[in-house]
Amino acid sequence: MLQTYTAKYTCFDGGYMGQLIDWPEIVTEAANLEECRAMLRDALHEMVVAYRELGREIPVGNALLEQLPCETNPTRNSH
């Protein structure tokens, strides 16, 4: 069965961190985004194999991420 997992990438001074929203144990870091994506795919594959061998339930994917705008320095009306 084909599952789709949602990846989140965070840029930092040394490169990128990638993690799966649906499977929080899967986290990786790399110098660039392409390498981080490849490493995240490899880590996902290895976790699927490990979970099957251990008889553990594989998390279901298909998370939905949404960005919500929020003013963090709102102006106040003084009435």
C-alpha positions as CSV (number, residue, x, y, z in Angstrom):
1,M,0.0,0.0,0.0
2,L,1.3,3.5,-0.9
3,Q,1.2,6.0,2.0
4,T,1.9,9.7,1.7
5,Y,3.7,11.4,4.5
6,T,4.1,15.1,5.1
7,A,7.6,16.5,5.4
8,K,8.6,19.7,7.1
9,Y,12.0,21.3,6.3
10,T,13.6,23.9,8.5
11,C,16.6,26.0,7.3
12,F,19.3,26.8,9.8
13,D,22.9,28.1,9.6
14,G,24.4,24.7,8.9
15,G,21.8,23.4,6.4
16,Y,18.4,21.8,6.7
17,M,16.5,19.7,9.2
18,G,13.8,17.5,7.8
19,Q,11.1,15.7,9.8
20,L,7.8,13.9,9.1
21,I,4.8,15.4,10.6
22,D,2.9,12.1,10.6
23,W,5.8,10.2,12.1
24,P,7.7,12.5,14.5
25,E,10.5,9.9,15.2
26,I,11.8,10.4,11.7
27,V,14.2,13.4,11.7
28,T,17.3,14.1,9.7
29,E,19.7,16.9,8.9
30,A,21.8,17.7,5.8
31,A,23.9,20.5,4.3
32,N,21.3,21.2,1.5
33,L,17.6,20.6,0.8
34,E,18.1,18.0,-1.8
35,E,20.3,15.9,0.4
36,C,17.9,16.4,3.3
37,R,15.0,15.1,1.2
38,A,17.0,12.0,0.1
39,M,18.0,11.3,3.7
40,L,14.4,11.7,4.9
41,R,13.2,9.2,2.3
42,D,15.9,6.7,3.3
43,A,15.0,7.2,7.0
44,L,11.3,6.6,6.2
45,H,12.1,3.4,4.3
46,E,14.3,2.1,7.2
47,M,11.6,2.9,9.8
48,V,9.0,1.0,7.7
49,V,11.3,-2.0,7.6
50,A,12.0,-1.8,11.3
51,Y,8.4,-1.4,12.3
52,R,7.4,-4.4,10.2
53,E,10.1,-6.5,11.8
54,L,9.0,-5.5,15.2
55,G,5.3,-6.0,14.4
56,R,4.5,-2.4,15.2
57,E,1.7,-0.4,13.6
58,I,3.0,1.9,10.9
59,P,1.6,5.4,11.3
60,V,-0.9,6.6,8.8
61,G,0.1,9.5,6.6
62,N,-1.8,12.2,4.8
63,A,-1.4,15.1,7.3
64,L,-2.4,18.5,6.2
65,L,-0.2,21.5,7.0
66,E,-1.6,25.0,6.9
67,Q,0.1,28.3,7.6
68,L,-2.0,30.6,9.7
69,P,-1.1,34.3,9.6
70,C,-1.2,36.2,12.9
71,E,-0.1,39.7,13.7
72,T,2.4,39.4,16.5
73,N,2.7,43.2,17.1
74,P,-0.9,44.4,16.8
75,T,-1.7,48.1,17.1
76,R,-4.1,48.9,19.9
77,N,-6.9,51.4,19.5
78,S,-7.0,53.7,22.5
79,H,-10.6,54.8,22.8
